[in-house]
């Protein structure tokens, strides 16, 4: 049985997203906890779909303004 790596590229971990967005992991976990950023728990990891991350940004919710909410 082979793992489909193309599907794995559609998701990223919170640490990876934190690096990409230049924010702390704690900030992203707060957004997830407040349900401002959709995320999924897989085992012990929390992952975010790239599409959900992009939608978050397109909604005009910058990470700074979302944290202040």
C-alpha positions as CSV (number, residue, x, y, z in Angstrom):
1,X,0.0,0.0,0.0
2,X,1.3,3.4,-1.0
3,X,0.7,6.7,0.7
4,X,-0.7,9.4,-1.6
5,X,1.8,12.3,-1.0
6,X,-0.2,14.7,-3.3
7,X,-3.0,14.9,-0.7
8,X,-0.5,15.6,2.1
9,X,0.6,18.8,0.3
10,X,-2.9,20.1,0.8
11,X,-2.3,20.3,4.6
12,X,0.2,21.9,6.8
13,X,1.1,21.7,10.5
14,X,0.6,24.6,12.8
15,X,4.4,25.1,13.2
16,X,4.8,25.2,9.4
17,X,2.0,27.7,9.0
18,X,3.5,29.8,11.8
19,X,6.8,30.0,9.9
20,X,5.0,30.8,6.6
21,X,2.9,33.6,8.2
22,X,5.7,34.8,10.5
23,X,3.5,34.5,13.7
24,X,3.8,32.4,16.8
25,X,2.3,28.9,17.1
26,X,0.4,30.1,20.2
27,X,-1.2,32.8,18.0
28,X,-2.4,30.2,15.5
29,X,-3.7,27.9,18.3
30,X,-5.7,30.8,19.7
31,X,-7.3,31.4,16.2
32,X,-8.1,27.7,16.0
33,X,-9.5,27.6,19.5
34,X,-11.8,30.6,18.7
35,X,-12.8,28.8,15.5
36,X,-11.5,31.7,13.4
37,X,-9.2,29.3,11.5
38,X,-10.4,25.8,10.6
39,X,-8.2,23.0,11.7
40,X,-8.3,19.2,12.2
41,X,-6.8,16.9,14.8
42,X,-5.0,13.9,13.3
43,X,-3.6,11.8,16.1
44,X,-1.5,14.2,18.2
45,X,-1.1,16.7,15.4
46,X,-3.3,19.6,14.5
47,X,-3.3,20.3,10.8
48,X,-4.7,23.1,8.6
49,X,-5.9,22.8,5.0
50,X,-4.0,25.2,2.8
51,X,-7.4,26.2,1.3
52,X,-8.7,27.1,4.8
53,X,-5.6,29.2,5.5
54,X,-6.0,31.0,2.3
55,X,-9.8,31.6,2.9
56,X,-8.9,33.0,6.3
57,X,-6.6,35.6,4.7
58,X,-9.1,36.4,1.9
59,X,-11.9,37.1,4.4
60,X,-9.8,40.1,5.4
61,X,-9.1,38.7,8.8
62,X,-5.4,39.6,9.1
63,X,-3.7,37.6,11.9
64,X,-3.2,40.8,13.9
65,X,-6.8,42.0,13.8
66,X,-8.1,38.5,14.4
67,X,-6.0,38.1,17.5
68,X,-7.4,41.4,19.0
69,X,-11.0,40.1,18.6
